[in-house]
Amino acid sequence: MGKPEKRARCKTSGKLCFVSRDEALRELRSIRANPDPVKHALGYMPTQVYQCGSCHRWHLSFRGATKYQRRRKRKGAKAWK
């Protein structure tokens, strides 16, 4: 089993950088196919990719999240019982 690749981060936003749009879209599809249940419940799921104006590489974005996801993110998670 190989060691995970260390990915560069944007100096402006701190987000992970992807060299191409296709690479960023593959990662987005991978996250959607295997979501982290806690992050998904809180609405921390990337919804799109965009090219950064600062580093000119591609990032995942949470913009465009549904109204419900934004509301849950603002209110925080319910306590586990």
PDB file of N, CA, C and O in Angstrom:
ATOM      1  N   MET A   1       0.845  -1.186   0.000  1.00  0.00           N
ATOM      2  CA  MET A   1       0.000   0.000   0.000  1.00  0.00           C
ATOM      3  C   MET A   1       0.887   1.245   0.000  1.00  0.00           C
ATOM      4  O   MET A   1       1.789   1.356   0.830  1.00  0.00           O
ATOM      5  N   GLY A   2       0.649   2.166  -0.902  1.00  0.00           N
ATOM      6  CA  GLY A   2       1.478   3.352  -1.042  1.00  0.00           C
ATOM      7  C   GLY A   2       1.160   4.423  -0.019  1.00  0.00           C
ATOM      8  O   GLY A   2       0.085   4.449   0.580  1.00  0.00           O
ATOM      9  N   LYS A   3       2.112   5.289   0.159  1.00  0.00           N
ATOM     10  CA  LYS A   3       1.954   6.407   1.077  1.00  0.00           C
ATOM     11  C   LYS A   3       1.087   7.469   0.402  1.00  0.00           C
ATOM     12  O   LYS A   3       1.288   7.746  -0.781  1.00  0.00           O
ATOM     13  N   PRO A   4       0.116   8.082   1.121  1.00  0.00           N
ATOM     14  CA  PRO A   4      -0.707   9.118   0.495  1.00  0.00           C
ATOM     15  C   PRO A   4       0.153  10.297   0.026  1.00  0.00           C
ATOM     16  O   PRO A   4       1.106  10.696   0.695  1.00  0.00           O
ATOM     17  N   GLU A   5      -0.202  10.830  -1.118  1.00  0.00           N
ATOM     18  CA  GLU A   5       0.534  11.950  -1.693  1.00  0.00           C
ATOM     19  C   GLU A   5       0.261  13.208  -0.878  1.00  0.00           C
ATOM     20  O   GLU A   5      -0.892  13.513  -0.573  1.00  0.00           O
ATOM     21  N   LYS A   6       1.323  13.942  -0.524  1.00  0.00           N
ATOM     22  CA  LYS A   6       1.147  15.206   0.185  1.00  0.00           C
ATOM     23  C   LYS A   6       0.831  16.274  -0.855  1.00  0.00           C
ATOM     24  O   LYS A   6       1.624  16.512  -1.766  1.00  0.00           O
ATOM     25  N   ARG A   7      -0.296  16.899  -0.724  1.00  0.00           N
ATOM     26  CA  ARG A   7      -0.776  17.868  -1.703  1.00  0.00           C
ATOM     27  C   ARG A   7      -0.425  19.288  -1.260  1.00  0.00           C
ATOM     28  O   ARG A   7      -0.491  19.612  -0.074  1.00  0.00           O
ATOM     29  N   ALA A   8      -0.053  20.123  -2.219  1.00  0.00           N
ATOM     30  CA  ALA A   8       0.269  21.523  -1.940  1.00  0.00           C
ATOM     31  C   ALA A   8      -0.984  22.271  -1.497  1.00  0.00           C
ATOM     32  O   ALA A   8      -2.101  21.906  -1.862  1.00  0.00           O
ATOM     33  N   ARG A   9      -0.787  23.299  -0.722  1.00  0.00           N
ATOM     34  CA  ARG A   9      -1.885  24.150  -0.270  1.00  0.00           C
ATOM     35  C   ARG A   9      -1.705  25.568  -0.821  1.00  0.00           C
ATOM     36  O   ARG A   9      -0.586  26.036  -1.027  1.00  0.00           O
ATOM     37  N   CYS A  10      -2.822  26.225  -1.049  1.00  0.00           N
ATOM     38  CA  CYS A  10      -2.821  27.598  -1.547  1.00  0.00           C
ATOM     39  C   CYS A  10      -2.306  28.521  -0.440  1.00  0.00           C
ATOM     40  O   CYS A  10      -2.746  28.414   0.705  1.00  0.00           O
ATOM     41  N   LYS A  11      -1.395  29.412  -0.764  1.00  0.00           N
ATOM     42  CA  LYS A  11      -0.841  30.331   0.232  1.00  0.00           C
ATOM     43  C   LYS A  11      -1.861  31.378   0.673  1.00  0.00           C
ATOM     44  O   LYS A  11      -1.722  31.955   1.752  1.00  0.00           O
ATOM     45  N   THR A  12      -2.879  31.629  -0.144  1.00  0.00           N
ATOM     46  CA  THR A  12      -3.893  32.621   0.195  1.00  0.00           C
ATOM     47  C   THR A  12      -5.030  32.022   1.010  1.00  0.00           C
ATOM     48  O   THR A  12      -5.392  32.557   2.058  1.00  0.00           O
ATOM     49  N   SER A  13      -5.594  30.919   0.539  1.00  0.00           N
ATOM     50  CA  SER A  13      -6.774  30.343   1.197  1.00  0.00           C
ATOM     51  C   SER A  13      -6.454  29.165   2.115  1.00  0.00           C
ATOM     52  O   SER A  13      -7.233  28.849   3.014  1.00  0.00           O
ATOM     53  N   GLY A  14      -5.315  28.517   1.894  1.00  0.00           N
ATOM     54  CA  GLY A  14      -4.977  27.339   2.676  1.00  0.00           C
ATOM     55  C   GLY A  14      -5.650  26.064   2.178  1.00  0.00           C
ATOM     56  O   GLY A  14      -5.480  24.997   2.769  1.00  0.00           O
ATOM     57  N   LYS A  15      -6.411  26.171   1.094  1.00  0.00           N
ATOM     58  CA  LYS A  15      -7.106  25.006   0.539  1.00  0.00           C
ATOM     59  C   LYS A  15      -6.141  24.116  -0.240  1.00  0.00           C
ATOM     60  O   LYS A  15      -5.098  24.567  -0.711  1.00  0.00           O
ATOM     61  N   LEU A  16      -6.512  22.844  -0.365  1.00  0.00           N
ATOM     62  CA  LEU A  16      -5.708  21.913  -1.153  1.00  0.00           C
ATOM     63  C   LEU A  16      -5.734  22.328  -2.619  1.00  0.00           C
ATOM     64  O   LEU A  16      -6.761  22.775  -3.128  1.00  0.00           O
ATOM     65  N   CYS A  17      -4.598  22.178  -3.291  1.00  0.00           N
ATOM     66  CA  CYS A  17      -4.470  22.547  -4.705  1.00  0.00           C
ATOM     67  C   CYS A  17      -4.523  21.310  -5.589  1.00  0.00           C
ATOM     68  O   CYS A  17      -3.953  20.269  -5.263  1.00  0.00           O
ATOM     69  N   PHE A  18      -5.215  21.444  -6.712  1.00  0.00           N
ATOM     70  CA  PHE A  18      -5.253  20.406  -7.741  1.00  0.00           C
ATOM     71  C   PHE A  18      -4.736  21.040  -9.017  1.00  0.00           C
ATOM     72  O   PHE A  18      -5.107  22.166  -9.351  1.00  0.00           O
ATOM     73  N   VAL A  19      -3.879  20.320  -9.734  1.00  0.00           N
ATOM     74  CA  VAL A  19      -3.232  20.858 -10.931  1.00  0.00           C
ATOM     75  C   VAL A  19      -4.235  21.103 -12.054  1.00  0.00           C
ATOM     76  O   VAL A  19      -4.118  22.082 -12.790  1.00  0.00           O
ATOM     77  N   SER A  20      -5.228  20.209 -12.187  1.00  0.00           N
ATOM     78  CA  SER A  20      -6.188  20.355 -13.287  1.00  0.00           C
ATOM     79  C   SER A  20      -7.627  20.275 -12.764  1.00  0.00           C
ATOM     80  O   SER A  20      -7.895  19.795 -11.663  1.00  0.00           O
ATOM     81  N   ARG A  21      -8.525  20.762 -13.599  1.00  0.00           N
ATOM     82  CA  ARG A  21      -9.950  20.695 -13.266  1.00  0.00           C
ATOM     83  C   ARG A  21     -10.397  19.239 -13.156  1.00  0.00           C
ATOM     84  O   ARG A  21     -11.168  18.887 -12.263  1.00  0.00           O
ATOM     85  N   ASP A  22      -9.913  18.399 -14.063  1.00  0.00           N
ATOM     86  CA  ASP A  22     -10.270  16.979 -14.041  1.00  0.00           C
ATOM     87  C   ASP A  22      -9.837  16.304 -12.746  1.00  0.00           C
ATOM     88  O   ASP A  22     -10.577  15.499 -12.182  1.00  0.00           O
ATOM     89  N   GLU A  23      -8.637  16.636 -12.276  1.00  0.00           N
ATOM     90  CA  GLU A  23      -8.146  16.066 -11.028  1.00  0.00           C
ATOM     91  C   GLU A  23      -9.043  16.496  -9.849  1.00  0.00           C
ATOM     92  O   GLU A  23      -9.373  15.680  -8.988  1.00  0.00           O
ATOM     93  N   ALA A  24      -9.426  17.761  -9.819  1.00  0.00           N
ATOM     94  CA  ALA A  24     -10.303  18.265  -8.757  1.00  0.00           C
ATOM     95  C   ALA A  24     -11.687  17.604  -8.829  1.00  0.00           C
ATOM     96  O   ALA A  24     -12.268  17.265  -7.798  1.00  0.00           O
ATOM     97  N   LEU A  25     -12.210  17.424 -10.045  1.00  0.00           N
ATOM     98  CA  LEU A  25     -13.512  16.766 -10.204  1.00  0.00           C
ATOM     99  C   LEU A  25     -13.466  15.300  -9.773  1.00  0.00           C
ATOM    100  O   LEU A  25     -14.428  14.792  -9.197  1.00  0.00           O
ATOM    101  N   ARG A  26     -12.354  14.622 -10.050  1.00  0.00           N
ATOM    102  CA  ARG A  26     -12.197  13.225  -9.591  1.00  0.00           C
ATOM    103  C   ARG A  26     -12.240  13.156  -8.069  1.00  0.00           C
ATOM    104  O   ARG A  26     -12.881  12.272  -7.501  1.00  0.00           O
ATOM    105  N   GLU A  27     -11.560  14.084  -7.413  1.00  0.00           N
ATOM    106  CA  GLU A  27     -11.553  14.119  -5.947  1.00  0.00           C
ATOM    107  C   GLU A  27     -12.958  14.428  -5.411  1.00  0.00           C
ATOM    108  O   GLU A  27     -13.395  13.824  -4.431  1.00  0.00           O
ATOM    109  N   LEU A  28     -13.661  15.364  -6.049  1.00  0.00           N
ATOM    110  CA  LEU A  28     -15.023  15.698  -5.641  1.00  0.00           C
ATOM    111  C   LEU A  28     -15.936  14.477  -5.757  1.00  0.00           C
ATOM    112  O   LEU A  28     -16.721  14.200  -4.851  1.00  0.00           O
ATOM    113  N   ARG A  29     -15.834  13.757  -6.859  1.00  0.00           N
ATOM    114  CA  ARG A  29     -16.641  12.544  -7.041  1.00  0.00           C
ATOM    115  C   ARG A  29     -16.289  11.481  -6.004  1.00  0.00           C
ATOM    116  O   ARG A  29     -17.170  10.778  -5.508  1.00  0.00           O
ATOM    117  N   SER A  30     -15.019  11.367  -5.682  1.00  0.00           N
ATOM    118  CA  SER A  30     -14.573  10.398  -4.686  1.00  0.00           C
ATOM    119  C   SER A  30     -15.152  10.724  -3.305  1.00  0.00           C
ATOM    120  O   SER A  30     -15.604   9.829  -2.591  1.00  0.00           O
ATOM    121  N   ILE A  31     -15.137  11.992  -2.938  1.00  0.00           N
ATOM    122  CA  ILE A  31     -15.688  12.409  -1.646  1.00  0.00           C
ATOM    123  C   ILE A  31     -17.187  12.168  -1.609  1.00  0.00           C
ATOM    124  O   ILE A  31     -17.719  11.716  -0.595  1.00  0.00           O
ATOM    125  N   ARG A  32     -17.865  12.463  -2.692  1.00  0.00           N
ATOM    126  CA  ARG A  32     -19.320  12.239  -2.736  1.00  0.00           C
ATOM    127  C   ARG A  32     -19.662  10.754  -2.661  1.00  0.00           C
ATOM    128  O   ARG A  32     -20.673  10.382  -2.066  1.00  0.00           O
ATOM    129  N   ALA A  33     -18.830   9.905  -3.258  1.00  0.00           N
ATOM    130  CA  ALA A  33     -19.082   8.460  -3.258  1.00  0.00           C
ATOM    131  C   ALA A  33     -18.808   7.834  -1.891  1.00  0.00           C
ATOM    132  O   ALA A  33     -19.423   6.829  -1.535  1.00  0.00           O
ATOM    133  N   ASN A  34     -17.894   8.421  -1.129  1.00  0.00           N
ATOM    134  CA  ASN A  34     -17.505   7.883   0.184  1.00  0.00           C
ATOM    135  C   ASN A  34     -17.504   8.998   1.230  1.00  0.00           C
ATOM    136  O   ASN A  34     -16.448   9.323   1.773  1.00  0.00           O
ATOM    137  N   PRO A  35     -18.666   9.593   1.527  1.00  0.00           N
ATOM    138  CA  PRO A  35     -18.690  10.734   2.438  1.00  0.00           C
ATOM    139  C   PRO A  35     -18.410  10.332   3.888  1.00  0.00           C
ATOM    140  O   PRO A  35     -18.747   9.232   4.324  1.00  0.00           O
ATOM    141  N   ASP A  36     -17.791  11.246   4.610  1.00  0.00           N
ATOM    142  CA  ASP A  36     -17.607  11.085   6.043  1.00  0.00           C
ATOM    143  C   ASP A  36     -18.965  11.385   6.674  1.00  0.00           C
ATOM    144  O   ASP A  36     -19.478  12.489   6.489  1.00  0.00           O
ATOM    145  N   PRO A  37     -19.569  10.449   7.411  1.00  0.00           N
ATOM    146  CA  PRO A  37     -20.931  10.649   7.929  1.00  0.00           C
ATOM    147  C   PRO A  37     -21.095  11.886   8.803  1.00  0.00           C
ATOM    148  O   PRO A  37     -22.124  12.558   8.726  1.00  0.00           O
ATOM    149  N   VAL A  38     -20.106  12.197   9.628  1.00  0.00           N
ATOM    150  CA  VAL A  38     -20.213  13.361  10.514  1.00  0.00           C
ATOM    151  C   VAL A  38     -20.150  14.646   9.703  1.00  0.00           C
ATOM    152  O   VAL A  38     -20.985  15.534   9.877  1.00  0.00           O
ATOM    153  N   LYS A  39     -19.164  14.750   8.815  1.00  0.00           N
ATOM    154  CA  LYS A  39     -19.045  15.950   7.995  1.00  0.00           C
ATOM    155  C   LYS A  39     -20.264  16.126   7.099  1.00  0.00           C
ATOM    156  O   LYS A  39     -20.740  17.243   6.900  1.00  0.00           O
ATOM    157  N   HIS A  40     -20.768  15.017   6.559  1.00  0.00           N
ATOM    158  CA  HIS A  40     -21.952  15.077   5.698  1.00  0.00           C
ATOM    159  C   HIS A  40     -23.156  15.604   6.484  1.00  0.00           C
ATOM    160  O   HIS A  40     -23.909  16.435   5.974  1.00  0.00           O
ATOM    161  N   ALA A  41     -23.341  15.136   7.703  1.00  0.00           N
ATOM    162  CA  ALA A  41     -24.465  15.569   8.538  1.00  0.00           C
ATOM    163  C   ALA A  41     -24.373  17.058   8.879  1.00  0.00           C
ATOM    164  O   ALA A  41     -25.393  17.730   9.029  1.00  0.00           O
ATOM    165  N   LEU A  42     -23.161  17.561   8.999  1.00  0.00           N
ATOM    166  CA  LEU A  42     -22.966  18.976   9.323  1.00  0.00           C
ATOM    167  C   LEU A  42     -22.952  19.881   8.097  1.00  0.00           C
ATOM    168  O   LEU A  42     -22.884  21.104   8.223  1.00  0.00           O
ATOM    169  N   GLY A  43     -23.016  19.288   6.925  1.00  0.00           N
ATOM    170  CA  GLY A  43     -23.029  20.085   5.700  1.00  0.00           C
ATOM    171  C   GLY A  43     -21.652  20.440   5.184  1.00  0.00           C
ATOM    172  O   GLY A  43     -21.537  21.307   4.318  1.00  0.00           O
ATOM    173  N   TYR A  44     -20.597  19.803   5.684  1.00  0.00           N
ATOM    174  CA  TYR A  44     -19.247  20.066   5.214  1.00  0.00           C
ATOM    175  C   TYR A  44     -18.916  19.176   4.027  1.00  0.00           C
ATOM    176  O   TYR A  44     -18.004  18.352   4.097  1.00  0.00           O
ATOM    177  N   MET A  45     -19.638  19.337   2.962  1.00  0.00           N
ATOM    178  CA  MET A  45     -19.407  18.549   1.757  1.00  0.00           C
ATOM    179  C   MET A  45     -19.122  19.508   0.609  1.00  0.00           C
ATOM    180  O   MET A  45     -19.926  20.399   0.333  1.00  0.00           O
ATOM    181  N   PRO A  46     -17.985  19.335  -0.063  1.00  0.00           N
ATOM    182  CA  PRO A  46     -17.719  20.212  -1.207  1.00  0.00           C
ATOM    183  C   PRO A  46     -18.773  19.998  -2.284  1.00  0.00           C
ATOM    184  O   PRO A  46     -19.243  18.881  -2.502  1.00  0.00           O
ATOM    185  N   THR A  47     -19.132  21.077  -2.946  1.00  0.00           N
ATOM    186  CA  THR A  47     -20.200  21.007  -3.935  1.00  0.00           C
ATOM    187  C   THR A  47     -19.745  21.313  -5.352  1.00  0.00           C
ATOM    188  O   THR A  47     -20.442  20.991  -6.314  1.00  0.00           O
ATOM    189  N   GLN A  48     -18.571  21.939  -5.483  1.00  0.00           N
ATOM    190  CA  GLN A  48     -18.114  22.298  -6.824  1.00  0.00           C
ATOM    191  C   GLN A  48     -16.607  22.524  -6.804  1.00  0.00           C
ATOM    192  O   GLN A  48     -15.981  22.504  -5.745  1.00  0.00           O
ATOM    193  N   VAL A  49     -16.034  22.739  -7.976  1.00  0.00           N
ATOM    194  CA  VAL A  49     -14.611  23.066  -8.096  1.00  0.00           C
ATOM    195  C   VAL A  49     -14.494  24.435  -8.757  1.00  0.00           C
ATOM    196  O   VAL A  49     -15.383  24.861  -9.493  1.00  0.00           O
ATOM    197  N   TYR A  50     -13.384  25.115  -8.483  1.00  0.00           N
ATOM    198  CA  TYR A  50     -13.157  26.422  -9.110  1.00  0.00           C
ATOM    199  C   TYR A  50     -11.663  26.669  -9.238  1.00  0.00           C
ATOM    200  O   TYR A  50     -10.858  26.093  -8.506  1.00  0.00           O
ATOM    201  N   GLN A  51     -11.306  27.537 -10.179  1.00  0.00           N
ATOM    202  CA  GLN A  51      -9.909  27.895 -10.352  1.00  0.00           C
ATOM    203  C   GLN A  51      -9.613  29.134  -9.520  1.00  0.00           C
ATOM    204  O   GLN A  51     -10.307  30.146  -9.623  1.00  0.00           O
ATOM    205  N   CYS A  52      -8.590  29.043  -8.706  1.00  0.00           N
ATOM    206  CA  CYS A  52      -8.215  30.116  -7.791  1.00  0.00           C
ATOM    207  C   CYS A  52      -7.571  31.271  -8.555  1.00  0.00           C
ATOM    208  O   CYS A  52      -6.723  31.052  -9.420  1.00  0.00           O
ATOM    209  N   GLY A  53      -7.967  32.473  -8.240  1.00  0.00           N
ATOM    210  CA  GLY A  53      -7.386  33.652  -8.875  1.00  0.00           C
ATOM    211  C   GLY A  53      -6.004  33.981  -8.340  1.00  0.00           C
ATOM    212  O   GLY A  53      -5.261  34.744  -8.958  1.00  0.00           O
ATOM    213  N   SER A  54      -5.654  33.407  -7.190  1.00  0.00           N
ATOM    214  CA  SER A  54      -4.368  33.689  -6.572  1.00  0.00           C
ATOM    215  C   SER A  54      -3.277  32.718  -7.039  1.00  0.00           C
ATOM    216  O   SER A  54      -2.229  33.144  -7.523  1.00  0.00           O
ATOM    217  N   CYS A  55      -3.529  31.412  -6.890  1.00  0.00           N
ATOM    218  CA  CYS A  55      -2.499  30.418  -7.246  1.00  0.00           C
ATOM    219  C   CYS A  55      -2.743  29.794  -8.629  1.00  0.00           C
ATOM    220  O   CYS A  55      -1.889  29.074  -9.145  1.00  0.00           O
ATOM    221  N   HIS A  56      -3.904  30.070  -9.222  1.00  0.00           N
ATOM    222  CA  HIS A  56      -4.280  29.582 -10.552  1.00  0.00           C
ATOM    223  C   HIS A  56      -4.401  28.058 -10.632  1.00  0.00           C
ATOM    224  O   HIS A  56      -4.359  27.480 -11.718  1.00  0.00           O
ATOM    225  N   ARG A  57      -4.549  27.424  -9.484  1.00  0.00           N
ATOM    226  CA  ARG A  57      -4.804  25.989  -9.451  1.00  0.00           C
ATOM    227  C   ARG A  57      -6.272  25.792  -9.094  1.00  0.00           C
ATOM    228  O   ARG A  57      -7.014  26.760  -8.933  1.00  0.00           O
ATOM    229  N   TRP A  58      -6.681  24.546  -8.973  1.00  0.00           N
ATOM    230  CA  TRP A  58      -8.089  24.228  -8.746  1.00  0.00           C
ATOM    231  C   TRP A  58      -8.319  23.823  -7.299  1.00  0.00           C
ATOM    232  O   TRP A  58      -7.499  23.131  -6.695  1.00  0.00           O
ATOM    233  N   HIS A  59      -9.460  24.268  -6.745  1.00  0.00           N
ATOM    234  CA  HIS A  59      -9.841  23.965  -5.368  1.00  0.00           C
ATOM    235  C   HIS A  59     -11.260  23.401  -5.325  1.00  0.00           C
ATOM    236  O   HIS A  59     -12.034  23.563  -6.269  1.00  0.00           O
ATOM    237  N   LEU A  60     -11.587  22.740  -4.222  1.00  0.00           N
ATOM    238  CA  LEU A  60     -12.950  22.301  -3.955  1.00  0.00           C
ATOM    239  C   LEU A  60     -13.624  23.409  -3.171  1.00  0.00           C
ATOM    240  O   LEU A  60     -12.996  24.064  -2.339  1.00  0.00           O
ATOM    241  N   SER A  61     -14.908  23.619  -3.437  1.00  0.00           N
ATOM    242  CA  SER A  61     -15.638  24.697  -2.783  1.00  0.00           C
ATOM    243  C   SER A  61     -16.906  24.184  -2.121  1.00  0.00           C
ATOM    244  O   SER A  61     -17.532  23.238  -2.598  1.00  0.00           O
ATOM    245  N   PHE A  62     -17.272  24.813  -1.028  1.00  0.00           N
ATOM    246  CA  PHE A  62     -18.509  24.496  -0.323  1.00  0.00           C
ATOM    247  C   PHE A  62     -19.633  25.420  -0.754  1.00  0.00           C
ATOM    248  O   PHE A  62     -20.773  25.226  -0.333  1.00  0.00           O
ATOM    249  N   ARG A  63     -19.353  26.401  -1.565  1.00  0.00           N
ATOM    250  CA  ARG A  63     -20.403  27.322  -2.038  1.00  0.00           C
ATOM    251  C   ARG A  63     -21.432  26.551  -2.844  1.00  0.00           C
ATOM    252  O   ARG A  63     -21.115  25.573  -3.520  1.00  0.00           O
ATOM    253  N   GLY A  64     -22.647  27.005  -2.760  1.00  0.00           N
ATOM    254  CA  GLY A  64     -23.700  26.325  -3.474  1.00  0.00           C
ATOM    255  C   GLY A  64     -24.349  25.245  -2.615  1.00  0.00           C
ATOM    256  O   GLY A  64     -25.183  24.479  -3.097  1.00  0.00           O
ATOM    257  N   ALA A  65     -23.957  25.185  -1.322  1.00  0.00           N
ATOM    258  CA  ALA A  65     -24.562  24.207  -0.424  1.00  0.00           C
ATOM    259  C   ALA A  65     -26.054  24.512  -0.294  1.00  0.00           C
ATOM    260  O   ALA A  65     -26.486  25.654  -0.452  1.00  0.00           O
ATOM    261  N   THR A  66     -26.810  23.496  -0.012  1.00  0.00           N
ATOM    262  CA  THR A  66     -28.248  23.690   0.111  1.00  0.00           C
ATOM    263  C   THR A  66     -28.571  24.564   1.316  1.00  0.00           C
ATOM    264  O   THR A  66     -27.758  24.706   2.230  1.00  0.00           O
ATOM    265  N   LYS A  67     -29.743  25.136   1.307  1.00  0.00           N
ATOM    266  CA  LYS A  67     -30.189  25.989   2.403  1.00  0.00           C
ATOM    267  C   LYS A  67     -30.161  25.213   3.726  1.00  0.00           C
ATOM    268  O   LYS A  67     -29.758  25.753   4.756  1.00  0.00           O
ATOM    269  N   TYR A  68     -30.586  23.959   3.693  1.00  0.00           N
ATOM    270  CA  TYR A  68     -30.596  23.134   4.898  1.00  0.00           C
ATOM    271  C   TYR A  68     -29.171  22.941   5.422  1.00  0.00           C
ATOM    272  O   TYR A  68     -28.935  23.039   6.626  1.00  0.00           O
ATOM    273  N   GLN A  69     -28.229  22.668   4.530  1.00  0.00           N
ATOM    274  CA  GLN A  69     -26.849  22.448   4.952  1.00  0.00           C
ATOM    275  C   GLN A  69     -26.270  23.713   5.576  1.00  0.00           C
ATOM    276  O   GLN A  69     -25.569  23.634   6.585  1.00  0.00           O
ATOM    277  N   ARG A  70     -26.549  24.870   5.000  1.00  0.00           N
ATOM    278  CA  ARG A  70     -26.028  26.121   5.563  1.00  0.00           C
ATOM    279  C   ARG A  70     -26.624  26.367   6.941  1.00  0.00           C
ATOM    280  O   ARG A  70     -25.919  26.805   7.850  1.00  0.00           O
ATOM    281  N   ARG A  71     -27.918  26.090   7.109  1.00  0.00           N
ATOM    282  CA  ARG A  71     -28.580  26.302   8.396  1.00  0.00           C
ATOM    283  C   ARG A  71     -27.989  25.370   9.446  1.00  0.00           C
ATOM    284  O   ARG A  71     -27.730  25.799  10.570  1.00  0.00           O
ATOM    285  N   ARG A  72     -27.771  24.094   9.098  1.00  0.00           N
ATOM    286  CA  ARG A  72     -27.210  23.128  10.043  1.00  0.00           C
ATOM    287  C   ARG A  72     -25.789  23.546  10.436  1.00  0.00           C
ATOM    288  O   ARG A  72     -25.394  23.412  11.594  1.00  0.00           O
ATOM    289  N   LYS A  73     -25.039  24.045   9.478  1.00  0.00           N
ATOM    290  CA  LYS A  73     -23.672  24.447   9.755  1.00  0.00           C
ATOM    291  C   LYS A  73     -23.668  25.604  10.752  1.00  0.00           C
ATOM    292  O   LYS A  73     -22.831  25.646  11.654  1.00  0.00           O
ATOM    293  N   ARG A  74     -24.599  26.537  10.590  1.00  0.00           N
ATOM    294  CA  ARG A  74     -24.685  27.692  11.467  1.00  0.00           C
ATOM    295  C   ARG A  74     -25.107  27.285  12.878  1.00  0.00           C
ATOM    296  O   ARG A  74     -24.542  27.770  13.858  1.00  0.00           O
ATOM    297  N   LYS A  75     -26.096  26.397  12.985  1.00  0.00           N
ATOM    298  CA  LYS A  75     -26.616  26.001  14.280  1.00  0.00           C
ATOM    299  C   LYS A  75     -25.712  25.003  14.990  1.00  0.00           C
ATOM    300  O   LYS A  75     -25.760  24.893  16.215  1.00  0.00           O
ATOM    301  N   GLY A  76     -24.904  24.285  14.254  1.00  0.00           N
ATOM    302  CA  GLY A  76     -24.044  23.277  14.849  1.00  0.00           C
ATOM    303  C   GLY A  76     -24.747  21.945  14.939  1.00  0.00           C
ATOM    304  O   GLY A  76     -25.926  21.821  14.607  1.00  0.00           O
ATOM    305  N   ALA A  77     -24.013  20.953  15.391  1.00  0.00           N
ATOM    306  CA  ALA A  77     -24.558  19.601  15.444  1.00  0.00           C
ATOM    307  C   ALA A  77     -25.405  19.404  16.685  1.00  0.00           C
ATOM    308  O   ALA A  77     -25.153  20.018  17.722  1.00  0.00           O
ATOM    309  N   LYS A  78     -26.405  18.552  16.580  1.00  0.00           N
ATOM    310  CA  LYS A  78     -27.194  18.177  17.740  1.00  0.00           C
ATOM    311  C   LYS A  78     -26.358  17.236  18.593  1.00  0.00           C
ATOM    312  O   LYS A  78     -25.532  16.477  18.086  1.00  0.00           O
ATOM    313  N   ALA A  79     -26.588  17.299  19.885  1.00  0.00           N
ATOM    314  CA  ALA A  79     -25.856  16.420  20.800  1.00  0.00           C
ATOM    315  C   ALA A  79     -26.270  14.966  20.605  1.00  0.00           C
ATOM    316  O   ALA A  79     -27.437  14.670  20.348  1.00  0.00           O
ATOM    317  N   TRP A  80     -25.308  14.071  20.728  1.00  0.00           N
ATOM    318  CA  TRP A  80     -25.588  12.646  20.638  1.00  0.00           C
ATOM    319  C   TRP A  80     -26.255  12.195  21.928  1.00  0.00           C
ATOM    320  O   TRP A  80     -25.882  12.643  23.012  1.00  0.00           O
ATOM    321  N   LYS A  81     -27.234  11.317  21.815  1.00  0.00           N
ATOM    322  CA  LYS A  81     -27.918  10.806  23.016  1.00  0.00           C
ATOM    323  C   LYS A  81     -27.531   9.402  23.292  1.00  0.00           C
ATOM    324  O   LYS A  81     -28.007   8.810  24.261  1.00  0.00           O
TER     325      LYS A  81
END
